[in-house]
Amino acid sequence: MICFKYNDFMIIEIESVYRDVFVHGREIKISELRKILNELILSVGEEDFTDAFCVRYDYEKLHCSSSVRADITIDLDTHLVTKAKY
């Protein structure tokens, strides 16, 4: 298992019909992520959400295996932000 929550960094899993992606960057509170989700869905839509999120908030996509554990899950189908459950 890989877990890299250190020095105020976090891993987010973004789930959608288009693709599931892991991204990492600075730690963001769940309440802030909910605002970001709503704003980006309105401005760029679900299909372009991940790319826009990474550019605007300086996150990077992780090219990884299933052994990565996210801190937070953003579900673009239901528009929910939750702590990841394992």
Biopython code that builds the backbone (N, CA, C, O; Angstrom):
import numpy as np
from Bio.PDB.StructureBuilder import StructureBuilder

atoms = [
    (1, "MET", "N", (0.841, -1.177, 0.000)),
    (1, "MET", "CA", (0.000, 0.000, 0.000)),
    (1, "MET", "C", (0.884, 1.237, 0.000)),
    (1, "MET", "O", (1.870, 1.309, 0.734)),
    (2, "ILE", "N", (0.525, 2.203, -0.826)),
    (2, "ILE", "CA", (1.230, 3.475, -0.874)),
    (2, "ILE", "C", (0.320, 4.523, -0.252)),
    (2, "ILE", "O", (-0.858, 4.615, -0.595)),
    (3, "CYS", "N", (0.857, 5.289, 0.638)),
    (3, "CYS", "CA", (0.090, 6.374, 1.247)),
    (3, "CYS", "C", (1.038, 7.535, 1.431)),
    (3, "CYS", "O", (2.016, 7.428, 2.169)),
    (4, "PHE", "N", (0.750, 8.685, 0.744)),
    (4, "PHE", "CA", (1.666, 9.734, 0.937)),
    (4, "PHE", "C", (1.122, 10.988, 1.538)),
    (4, "PHE", "O", (1.392, 12.088, 1.057)),
    (5, "LYS", "N", (0.362, 10.835, 2.579)),
    (5, "LYS", "CA", (-0.142, 11.985, 3.323)),
    (5, "LYS", "C", (0.962, 12.454, 4.261)),
    (5, "LYS", "O", (1.166, 11.884, 5.333)),
    (6, "TYR", "N", (1.649, 13.470, 3.856)),
    (6, "TYR", "CA", (2.709, 14.052, 4.670)),
    (6, "TYR", "C", (2.890, 15.497, 4.246)),
    (6, "TYR", "O", (2.552, 15.874, 3.124)),
    (7, "ASN", "N", (3.416, 16.289, 5.136)),
    (7, "ASN", "CA", (3.721, 17.685, 4.824)),
    (7, "ASN", "C", (2.563, 18.410, 4.139)),
    (7, "ASN", "O", (2.769, 19.126, 3.159)),
    (8, "ASP", "N", (1.364, 18.226, 4.644)),
    (8, "ASP", "CA", (0.185, 18.929, 4.128)),
    (8, "ASP", "C", (-0.168, 18.568, 2.680)),
    (8, "ASP", "O", (-0.756, 19.385, 1.971)),
    (9, "PHE", "N", (0.179, 17.371, 2.236)),
    (9, "PHE", "CA", (-0.236, 16.896, 0.920)),
    (9, "PHE", "C", (-1.284, 15.823, 1.103)),
    (9, "PHE", "O", (-1.332, 15.151, 2.133)),
    (10, "MET", "N", (-2.127, 15.667, 0.089)),
    (10, "MET", "CA", (-3.175, 14.656, 0.157)),
    (10, "MET", "C", (-3.387, 14.043, -1.207)),
    (10, "MET", "O", (-3.006, 14.609, -2.232)),
    (11, "ILE", "N", (-4.006, 12.866, -1.201)),
    (11, "ILE", "CA", (-4.386, 12.181, -2.428)),
    (11, "ILE", "C", (-5.906, 12.189, -2.519)),
    (11, "ILE", "O", (-6.600, 11.860, -1.556)),
    (12, "ILE", "N", (-6.412, 12.566, -3.683)),
    (12, "ILE", "CA", (-7.849, 12.604, -3.935)),
    (12, "ILE", "C", (-8.154, 11.646, -5.083)),
    (12, "ILE", "O", (-7.475, 11.656, -6.110)),
    (13, "GLU", "N", (-9.181, 10.820, -4.896)),
    (13, "GLU", "CA", (-9.672, 9.989, -5.989)),
    (13, "GLU", "C", (-10.878, 10.693, -6.589)),
    (13, "GLU", "O", (-11.836, 11.011, -5.885)),
    (14, "ILE", "N", (-10.824, 10.931, -7.887)),
    (14, "ILE", "CA", (-11.939, 11.556, -8.593)),
    (14, "ILE", "C", (-12.609, 10.469, -9.420)),
    (14, "ILE", "O", (-12.030, 9.952, -10.376)),
    (15, "GLU", "N", (-13.843, 10.129, -9.038)),
    (15, "GLU", "CA", (-14.599, 9.074, -9.713)),
    (15, "GLU", "C", (-15.610, 9.692, -10.657)),
    (15, "GLU", "O", (-16.297, 10.651, -10.306)),
    (16, "SER", "N", (-15.698, 9.135, -11.863)),
    (16, "SER", "CA", (-16.704, 9.617, -12.815)),
    (16, "SER", "C", (-16.970, 8.551, -13.862)),
    (16, "SER", "O", (-16.262, 7.547, -13.948)),
    (17, "VAL", "N", (-17.993, 8.788, -14.646)),
    (17, "VAL", "CA", (-18.330, 7.910, -15.752)),
    (17, "VAL", "C", (-17.186, 7.906, -16.771)),
    (17, "VAL", "O", (-16.934, 6.889, -17.416)),
    (18, "TYR", "N", (-16.495, 9.036, -16.915)),
    (18, "TYR", "CA", (-15.449, 9.179, -17.928)),
    (18, "TYR", "C", (-14.185, 8.413, -17.567)),
    (18, "TYR", "O", (-13.588, 7.756, -18.420)),
    (19, "ARG", "N", (-13.774, 8.497, -16.294)),
    (19, "ARG", "CA", (-12.584, 7.785, -15.820)),
    (19, "ARG", "C", (-12.417, 8.037, -14.325)),
    (19, "ARG", "O", (-12.902, 9.039, -13.799)),
    (20, "ASP", "N", (-11.738, 7.137, -13.657)),
    (20, "ASP", "CA", (-11.377, 7.323, -12.252)),
    (20, "ASP", "C", (-9.903, 7.696, -12.211)),
    (20, "ASP", "O", (-9.066, 7.029, -12.818)),
    (21, "VAL", "N", (-9.591, 8.778, -11.483)),
    (21, "VAL", "CA", (-8.234, 9.313, -11.473)),
    (21, "VAL", "C", (-7.827, 9.635, -10.043)),
    (21, "VAL", "O", (-8.631, 10.131, -9.253)),
    (22, "PHE", "N", (-6.571, 9.348, -9.719)),
    (22, "PHE", "CA", (-5.987, 9.788, -8.458)),
    (22, "PHE", "C", (-5.151, 11.025, -8.739)),
    (22, "PHE", "O", (-4.386, 11.057, -9.703)),
    (23, "VAL", "N", (-5.294, 12.047, -7.896)),
    (23, "VAL", "CA", (-4.494, 13.262, -8.007)),
    (23, "VAL", "C", (-3.898, 13.577, -6.640)),
    (23, "VAL", "O", (-4.421, 13.140, -5.615)),
    (24, "HIS", "N", (-2.812, 14.329, -6.625)),
    (24, "HIS", "CA", (-2.229, 14.721, -5.340)),
    (24, "HIS", "C", (-1.784, 16.173, -5.387)),
    (24, "HIS", "O", (-1.422, 16.707, -6.436)),
    (25, "GLY", "N", (-1.823, 16.796, -4.209)),
    (25, "GLY", "CA", (-1.432, 18.193, -4.077)),
    (25, "GLY", "C", (-1.608, 18.630, -2.643)),
    (25, "GLY", "O", (-1.700, 17.800, -1.738)),
    (26, "ARG", "N", (-1.654, 19.927, -2.436)),
    (26, "ARG", "CA", (-1.761, 20.468, -1.079)),
    (26, "ARG", "C", (-3.075, 20.050, -0.428)),
    (26, "ARG", "O", (-4.066, 19.796, -1.112)),
    (27, "GLU", "N", (-3.069, 19.982, 0.877)),
    (27, "GLU", "CA", (-4.262, 19.576, 1.613)),
    (27, "GLU", "C", (-5.348, 20.647, 1.498)),
    (27, "GLU", "O", (-5.076, 21.836, 1.664)),
    (28, "ILE", "N", (-6.569, 20.221, 1.216)),
    (28, "ILE", "CA", (-7.732, 21.106, 1.117)),
    (28, "ILE", "C", (-8.829, 20.512, 1.991)),
    (28, "ILE", "O", (-9.079, 19.307, 1.948)),
    (29, "LYS", "N", (-9.475, 21.347, 2.774)),
    (29, "LYS", "CA", (-10.564, 20.882, 3.644)),
    (29, "LYS", "C", (-11.738, 20.392, 2.810)),
    (29, "LYS", "O", (-11.959, 20.862, 1.694)),
    (30, "ILE", "N", (-12.491, 19.439, 3.363)),
    (30, "ILE", "CA", (-13.654, 18.887, 2.659)),
    (30, "ILE", "C", (-14.655, 19.984, 2.319)),
    (30, "ILE", "O", (-15.219, 19.980, 1.225)),
    (31, "SER", "N", (-14.884, 20.911, 3.222)),
    (31, "SER", "CA", (-15.841, 21.994, 2.947)),
    (31, "SER", "C", (-15.391, 22.838, 1.759)),
    (31, "SER", "O", (-16.216, 23.270, 0.954)),
    (32, "GLU", "N", (-14.096, 23.070, 1.648)),
    (32, "GLU", "CA", (-13.556, 23.820, 0.515)),
    (32, "GLU", "C", (-13.680, 23.003, -0.766)),
    (32, "GLU", "O", (-14.002, 23.549, -1.821)),
    (33, "LEU", "N", (-13.426, 21.698, -0.680)),
    (33, "LEU", "CA", (-13.559, 20.841, -1.862)),
    (33, "LEU", "C", (-14.995, 20.810, -2.374)),
    (33, "LEU", "O", (-15.221, 20.743, -3.583)),
    (34, "ARG", "N", (-15.956, 20.857, -1.475)),
    (34, "ARG", "CA", (-17.367, 20.892, -1.905)),
    (34, "ARG", "C", (-17.663, 22.164, -2.702)),
    (34, "ARG", "O", (-18.365, 22.120, -3.712)),
    (35, "LYS", "N", (-17.126, 23.291, -2.245)),
    (35, "LYS", "CA", (-17.303, 24.557, -2.985)),
    (35, "LYS", "C", (-16.626, 24.477, -4.352)),
    (35, "LYS", "O", (-17.197, 24.879, -5.366)),
    (36, "ILE", "N", (-15.399, 23.950, -4.361)),
    (36, "ILE", "CA", (-14.649, 23.806, -5.612)),
    (36, "ILE", "C", (-15.413, 22.907, -6.580)),
    (36, "ILE", "O", (-15.529, 23.227, -7.763)),
    (37, "LEU", "N", (-15.933, 21.789, -6.090)),
    (37, "LEU", "CA", (-16.697, 20.863, -6.928)),
    (37, "LEU", "C", (-17.863, 21.582, -7.595)),
    (37, "LEU", "O", (-18.038, 21.500, -8.811)),
    (38, "ASN", "N", (-18.648, 22.278, -6.807)),
    (38, "ASN", "CA", (-19.819, 22.979, -7.359)),
    (38, "ASN", "C", (-19.420, 24.044, -8.370)),
    (38, "ASN", "O", (-20.050, 24.163, -9.421)),
    (39, "GLU", "N", (-18.388, 24.817, -8.070)),
    (39, "GLU", "CA", (-17.943, 25.872, -8.985)),
    (39, "GLU", "C", (-17.432, 25.308, -10.304)),
    (39, "GLU", "O", (-17.781, 25.807, -11.374)),
    (40, "LEU", "N", (-16.603, 24.264, -10.228)),
    (40, "LEU", "CA", (-16.036, 23.706, -11.454)),
    (40, "LEU", "C", (-17.066, 22.957, -12.286)),
    (40, "LEU", "O", (-17.009, 23.000, -13.515)),
    (41, "ILE", "N", (-17.996, 22.276, -11.648)),
    (41, "ILE", "CA", (-19.061, 21.600, -12.409)),
    (41, "ILE", "C", (-19.848, 22.620, -13.218)),
    (41, "ILE", "O", (-20.172, 22.387, -14.383)),
    (42, "LEU", "N", (-20.154, 23.756, -12.590)),
    (42, "LEU", "CA", (-20.897, 24.803, -13.296)),
    (42, "LEU", "C", (-20.080, 25.432, -14.418)),
    (42, "LEU", "O", (-20.622, 25.732, -15.482)),
    (43, "SER", "N", (-18.780, 25.637, -14.195)),
    (43, "SER", "CA", (-17.987, 26.361, -15.190)),
    (43, "SER", "C", (-17.407, 25.480, -16.299)),
    (43, "SER", "O", (-17.328, 25.923, -17.444)),
    (44, "VAL", "N", (-16.999, 24.243, -15.990)),
    (44, "VAL", "CA", (-16.369, 23.411, -17.025)),
    (44, "VAL", "C", (-17.071, 22.088, -17.275)),
    (44, "VAL", "O", (-16.811, 21.439, -18.289)),
    (45, "GLY", "N", (-17.950, 21.673, -16.378)),
    (45, "GLY", "CA", (-18.659, 20.407, -16.543)),
    (45, "GLY", "C", (-17.889, 19.228, -15.974)),
    (45, "GLY", "O", (-16.743, 19.365, -15.546)),
    (46, "GLU", "N", (-18.528, 18.077, -15.975)),
    (46, "GLU", "CA", (-17.947, 16.873, -15.382)),
    (46, "GLU", "C", (-16.797, 16.300, -16.205)),
    (46, "GLU", "O", (-15.809, 15.826, -15.644)),
    (47, "GLU", "N", (-16.917, 16.340, -17.519)),
    (47, "GLU", "CA", (-15.901, 15.724, -18.361)),
    (47, "GLU", "C", (-14.539, 16.409, -18.223)),
    (47, "GLU", "O", (-13.506, 15.741, -18.276)),
    (48, "ASP", "N", (-14.526, 17.717, -18.049)),
    (48, "ASP", "CA", (-13.272, 18.468, -17.952)),
    (48, "ASP", "C", (-12.904, 18.820, -16.515)),
    (48, "ASP", "O", (-11.939, 19.549, -16.285)),
    (49, "PHE", "N", (-13.661, 18.312, -15.549)),
    (49, "PHE", "CA", (-13.443, 18.658, -14.147)),
    (49, "PHE", "C", (-12.017, 18.356, -13.683)),
    (49, "PHE", "O", (-11.359, 19.226, -13.113)),
    (50, "THR", "N", (-11.537, 17.141, -13.920)),
    (50, "THR", "CA", (-10.234, 16.728, -13.397)),
    (50, "THR", "C", (-9.113, 17.607, -13.928)),
    (50, "THR", "O", (-8.263, 18.058, -13.160)),
    (51, "ASP", "N", (-9.101, 17.853, -15.221)),
    (51, "ASP", "CA", (-8.048, 18.699, -15.793)),
    (51, "ASP", "C", (-8.115, 20.120, -15.238)),
    (51, "ASP", "O", (-7.086, 20.701, -14.893)),
    (52, "ALA", "N", (-9.310, 20.676, -15.152)),
    (52, "ALA", "CA", (-9.466, 22.034, -14.626)),
    (52, "ALA", "C", (-9.056, 22.098, -13.158)),
    (52, "ALA", "O", (-8.402, 23.053, -12.738)),
    (53, "PHE", "N", (-9.437, 21.087, -12.374)),
    (53, "PHE", "CA", (-9.076, 21.038, -10.961)),
    (53, "PHE", "C", (-7.555, 21.022, -10.807)),
    (53, "PHE", "O", (-7.002, 21.767, -9.998)),
    (54, "CYS", "N", (-6.891, 20.182, -11.574)),
    (54, "CYS", "CA", (-5.434, 20.071, -11.474)),
    (54, "CYS", "C", (-4.735, 21.385, -11.845)),
    (54, "CYS", "O", (-3.781, 21.789, -11.180)),
    (55, "VAL", "N", (-5.197, 22.035, -12.879)),
    (55, "VAL", "CA", (-4.579, 23.298, -13.311)),
    (55, "VAL", "C", (-4.830, 24.405, -12.290)),
    (55, "VAL", "O", (-3.900, 25.111, -11.900)),
    (56, "ARG", "N", (-6.053, 24.557, -11.866)),
    (56, "ARG", "CA", (-6.392, 25.668, -10.958)),
    (56, "ARG", "C", (-5.822, 25.513, -9.555)),
    (56, "ARG", "O", (-5.505, 26.508, -8.903)),
    (57, "TYR", "N", (-5.690, 24.281, -9.086)),
    (57, "TYR", "CA", (-5.277, 24.066, -7.691)),
    (57, "TYR", "C", (-3.916, 23.387, -7.582)),
    (57, "TYR", "O", (-3.551, 22.890, -6.516)),
    (58, "ASP", "N", (-3.164, 23.363, -8.683)),
    (58, "ASP", "CA", (-1.798, 22.862, -8.718)),
    (58, "ASP", "C", (-1.696, 21.416, -8.212)),
    (58, "ASP", "O", (-0.815, 21.087, -7.417)),
    (59, "TYR", "N", (-2.595, 20.574, -8.677)),
    (59, "TYR", "CA", (-2.569, 19.142, -8.380)),
    (59, "TYR", "C", (-1.977, 18.412, -9.570)),
    (59, "TYR", "O", (-1.994, 18.915, -10.693)),
    (60, "GLU", "N", (-1.454, 17.226, -9.316)),
    (60, "GLU", "CA", (-0.908, 16.395, -10.382)),
    (60, "GLU", "C", (-1.608, 15.042, -10.392)),
    (60, "GLU", "O", (-1.944, 14.493, -9.342)),
    (61, "LYS", "N", (-1.822, 14.516, -11.585)),
    (61, "LYS", "CA", (-2.405, 13.181, -11.713)),
    (61, "LYS", "C", (-1.353, 12.148, -11.332)),
    (61, "LYS", "O", (-0.173, 12.292, -11.651)),
    (62, "LEU", "N", (-1.801, 11.111, -10.649)),
    (62, "LEU", "CA", (-0.923, 10.005, -10.278)),
    (62, "LEU", "C", (-1.141, 8.859, -11.252)),
    (62, "LEU", "O", (-2.277, 8.468, -11.520)),
    (63, "HIS", "N", (-0.075, 8.338, -11.767)),
    (63, "HIS", "CA", (-0.145, 7.146, -12.613)),
    (63, "HIS", "C", (0.226, 5.999, -11.691)),
    (63, "HIS", "O", (1.404, 5.749, -11.437)),
    (64, "CYS", "N", (-0.779, 5.311, -11.198)),
    (64, "CYS", "CA", (-0.521, 4.366, -10.118)),
    (64, "CYS", "C", (-1.402, 3.132, -10.229)),
    (64, "CYS", "O", (-2.284, 3.026, -11.080)),
    (65, "SER", "N", (-1.120, 2.228, -9.344)),
    (65, "SER", "CA", (-1.869, 0.979, -9.308)),
    (65, "SER", "C", (-2.985, 1.066, -8.276)),
    (65, "SER", "O", (-3.216, 2.116, -7.677)),
    (66, "SER", "N", (-3.659, -0.030, -8.082)),
    (66, "SER", "CA", (-4.764, -0.069, -7.128)),
    (66, "SER", "C", (-4.294, -0.056, -5.676)),
    (66, "SER", "O", (-5.118, -0.046, -4.762)),
    (67, "SER", "N", (-2.994, -0.057, -5.455)),
    (67, "SER", "CA", (-2.475, -0.049, -4.088)),
    (67, "SER", "C", (-2.469, 1.349, -3.470)),
    (67, "SER", "O", (-2.168, 1.489, -2.284)),
    (68, "VAL", "N", (-2.791, 2.378, -4.240)),
    (68, "VAL", "CA", (-2.821, 3.739, -3.717)),
    (68, "VAL", "C", (-4.104, 3.947, -2.928)),
    (68, "VAL", "O", (-5.176, 3.512, -3.349)),
    (69, "ARG", "N", (-3.996, 4.604, -1.799)),
    (69, "ARG", "CA", (-5.155, 4.901, -0.945)),
    (69, "ARG", "C", (-5.387, 6.407, -0.916)),
    (69, "ARG", "O", (-4.491, 7.179, -0.576)),
    (70, "ALA", "N", (-6.570, 6.802, -1.268)),
    (70, "ALA", "CA", (-6.916, 8.226, -1.273)),
    (70, "ALA", "C", (-7.344, 8.680, 0.114)),
    (70, "ALA", "O", (-7.825, 7.886, 0.922)),
    (71, "ASP", "N", (-7.161, 9.960, 0.374)),
    (71, "ASP", "CA", (-7.662, 10.569, 1.607)),
    (71, "ASP", "C", (-9.126, 10.989, 1.435)),
    (71, "ASP", "O", (-9.931, 10.885, 2.360)),
    (72, "ILE", "N", (-9.443, 11.461, 0.238)),
    (72, "ILE", "CA", (-10.772, 12.015, -0.082)),
    (72, "ILE", "C", (-11.228, 11.441, -1.419)),
    (72, "ILE", "O", (-10.409, 11.192, -2.304)),
    (73, "THR", "N", (-12.531, 11.233, -1.564)),
    (73, "THR", "CA", (-13.119, 10.831, -2.839)),
    (73, "THR", "C", (-14.089, 11.913, -3.307)),
    (73, "THR", "O", (-14.955, 12.364, -2.558)),
    (74, "ILE", "N", (-13.921, 12.314, -4.555)),
    (74, "ILE", "CA", (-14.868, 13.224, -5.199)),
    (74, "ILE", "C", (-15.610, 12.401, -6.239)),
    (74, "ILE", "O", (-15.000, 11.882, -7.175)),
    (75, "ASP", "N", (-16.921, 12.278, -6.080)),
    (75, "ASP", "CA", (-17.745, 11.516, -7.011)),
    (75, "ASP", "C", (-18.474, 12.493, -7.920)),
    (75, "ASP", "O", (-19.385, 13.196, -7.483)),
    (76, "LEU", "N", (-18.076, 12.533, -9.167)),
    (76, "LEU", "CA", (-18.676, 13.487, -10.104)),
    (76, "LEU", "C", (-20.069, 13.071, -10.555)),
    (76, "LEU", "O", (-20.833, 13.901, -11.047)),
    (77, "ASP", "N", (-20.409, 11.796, -10.392)),
    (77, "ASP", "CA", (-21.740, 11.333, -10.777)),
    (77, "ASP", "C", (-22.801, 11.786, -9.776)),
    (77, "ASP", "O", (-23.916, 12.138, -10.162)),
    (78, "THR", "N", (-22.450, 11.776, -8.499)),
    (78, "THR", "CA", (-23.405, 12.148, -7.447)),
    (78, "THR", "C", (-23.124, 13.531, -6.869)),
    (78, "THR", "O", (-23.909, 14.050, -6.076)),
    (79, "HIS", "N", (-21.984, 14.133, -7.277)),
    (79, "HIS", "CA", (-21.550, 15.442, -6.776)),
    (79, "HIS", "C", (-21.310, 15.429, -5.270)),
    (79, "HIS", "O", (-21.652, 16.385, -4.573)),
    (80, "LEU", "N", (-20.717, 14.334, -4.767)),
    (80, "LEU", "CA", (-20.415, 14.217, -3.345)),
    (80, "LEU", "C", (-18.902, 14.221, -3.117)),
    (80, "LEU", "O", (-18.130, 13.721, -3.935)),
    (81, "VAL", "N", (-18.503, 14.800, -1.980)),
    (81, "VAL", "CA", (-17.125, 14.774, -1.523)),
    (81, "VAL", "C", (-17.130, 14.085, -0.174)),
    (81, "VAL", "O", (-17.801, 14.539, 0.753)),
    (82, "THR", "N", (-16.380, 12.982, -0.051)),
    (82, "THR", "CA", (-16.378, 12.212, 1.190)),
    (82, "THR", "C", (-14.959, 11.750, 1.536)),
    (82, "THR", "O", (-14.078, 11.685, 0.679)),
    (83, "LYS", "N", (-14.769, 11.429, 2.826)),
    (83, "LYS", "CA", (-13.522, 10.788, 3.211)),
    (83, "LYS", "C", (-13.539, 9.402, 2.602)),
    (83, "LYS", "O", (-14.563, 8.720, 2.608)),
    (84, "ALA", "N", (-12.397, 8.991, 2.077)),
    (84, "ALA", "CA", (-12.313, 7.671, 1.456)),
    (84, "ALA", "C", (-12.489, 6.585, 2.505)),
    (84, "ALA", "O", (-12.000, 6.711, 3.628)),
    (85, "LYS", "N", (-13.188, 5.517, 2.134)),
    (85, "LYS", "CA", (-13.433, 4.396, 3.046)),
    (85, "LYS", "C", (-12.710, 3.167, 2.529)),
    (85, "LYS", "O", (-12.814, 2.807, 1.356)),
    (86, "TYR", "N", (-11.979, 2.536, 3.425)),
    (86, "TYR", "CA", (-11.242, 1.306, 3.073)),
    (86, "TYR", "C", (-11.508, 0.245, 4.087)),
    (86, "TYR", "O", (-10.984, -0.863, 3.974)),
]
sb = StructureBuilder()
sb.init_structure("model")
sb.init_model(0)
sb.init_chain("A")
sb.init_seg("    ")
for serial, (resi, resn, name, xyz) in enumerate(atoms, 1):
    if name == "N":
        sb.init_residue(resn, " ", resi, " ")
    sb.init_atom(name, np.array(xyz, "f"), 0.0, 1.0, " ", f" {name:<3s}", serial, name[0])
structure = sb.get_structure()
